[in-house]
Amino acid sequence: EERAAMERQAAEIAAERANLVQKGAEDSHAEVEALRSQLAAERAKAADSTSQLRFAEEEIVQLKAGNARLHDAVDISRLEATNLEGEKVELGYRISELEARVTDLDTAVESAELAATAAKAVAEAAK
């Protein structure tokens, strides 16, 4: 009888252990599934972050290229302004030369008019 009681008690302990092992296995399985789900979510976040990072890097490259084009445009505009300043100075010299020639021609015209007037006076005096 004692032996049967011990065997029953051992069977109950074994059954309890089996239940605990079964519950532990179920809990472990549920925990594994939860961890898999969490891992999938973390991977999705990482993929999204990687995608955002790539987009940001592409945007930086485009901004740098645009910035370089703007610097080139500024440099070209400065060169054009320098060229225009040079042309302005050259035109100033040409205008001065033309004004001097006009003055010379005005003087020549006045001289010719005076000479013509003098010639008329001489011709009339000779009559």
C-alpha positions in Angstrom: 0.0 0.0 0.0 2.8 2.3 0.9 4.5 1.4 -2.3 1.3 2.1 -4.3 1.0 5.5 -2.6 4.6 6.3 -3.5 4.0 5.2 -7.1 0.9 7.4 -7.2 2.8 10.3 -5.7 5.7 9.7 -8.2 3.1 9.6 -11.0 1.5 12.8 -9.8 4.9 14.5 -9.6 5.8 13.2 -13.1 2.4 14.4 -14.4 2.9 17.8 -12.7 6.4 17.9 -14.2 5.1 17.0 -17.6 2.4 19.8 -17.2 5.1 22.3 -16.1 7.3 21.2 -19.1 4.3 21.5 -21.4 3.4 24.9 -20.0 7.1 26.0 -20.2 7.2 24.8 -23.8 4.0 26.7 -24.7 5.3 29.8 -22.9 8.6 29.5 -24.6 6.9 29.1 -28.0 4.7 32.2 -27.3 7.8 34.1 -26.3 9.7 33.0 -29.4 6.7 34.1 -31.6 6.6 37.5 -29.8 10.4 37.9 -30.3 10.0 37.0 -34.0 7.3 39.5 -34.3 9.4 42.1 -32.5 12.4 41.2 -34.7 10.3 41.6 -37.9 9.1 45.0 -36.6 12.7 46.1 -35.8 13.8 44.9 -39.3 11.0 46.9 -40.9 12.1 50.0 -38.9 15.7 49.4 -39.9 14.7 49.1 -43.6 12.6 52.3 -43.3 15.5 54.1 -41.6 17.9 52.8 -44.3 15.5 54.0 -47.0 15.2 57.4 -45.4 19.0 57.6 -45.0 19.5 56.8 -48.7 16.9 59.4 -49.6 18.7 62.0 -47.4 22.0 61.1 -48.9 20.6 61.5 -52.5 19.1 64.8 -51.5 22.5 65.9 -50.1 24.2 64.9 -53.4 21.6 66.9 -55.3 22.0 69.9 -53.1 25.7 69.8 -53.4 25.5 69.7 -57.2 23.0 72.6 -57.1 25.3 74.5 -54.9 28.3 73.9 -57.2 26.2 75.1 -60.2 25.3 78.3 -58.2 29.0 78.8 -57.4 29.8 78.4 -61.1 27.1 80.8 -62.1 28.4 83.4 -59.6 32.0 83.0 -61.0 30.7 83.4 -64.5 28.7 86.5 -63.6 31.8 88.0 -61.9 33.9 87.3 -65.1 31.1 88.8 -67.2 31.0 91.9 -64.9 34.8 92.2 -65.2 34.6 92.0 -69.0 31.8 94.6 -69.0 33.9 96.9 -66.8 36.7 96.5 -69.3 34.4 97.2 -72.2 33.0 100.3 -70.4 36.5 101.7 -69.9 37.4 101.0 -73.6 34.2 102.7 -74.7 35.0 105.6 -72.5 38.4 106.0 -74.3 36.7 105.7 -77.7 34.1 108.3 -76.7 36.9 110.6 -75.6 38.7 110.1 -78.9 35.5 110.8 -80.9 34.8 113.9 -78.9 38.3 115.1 -79.5 37.9 114.5 -83.3 34.5 116.3 -83.2 36.2 119.2 -81.5 39.0 119.2 -84.1 36.4 119.0 -86.9 34.4 121.9 -85.3 37.7 123.9 -85.2 38.5 123.1 -88.8 34.9 124.1 -89.8 35.2 127.4 -88.0 38.6 128.0 -89.6 37.3 127.2 -93.0 34.3 129.5 -92.4 36.7 132.3 -91.3 38.9 131.6 -94.3 35.9 131.7 -96.6 34.7 135.0 -95.0 38.2 136.4 -95.4 38.4 135.3 -99.0 35.0 136.9 -99.8 36.2 140.1 -98.1 39.4 140.0 -100.2 37.4 139.3 -103.4 35.1 142.1 -102.7 37.9 144.4 -101.9 39.6 143.5 -105.2 36.5 144.4 -107.2 
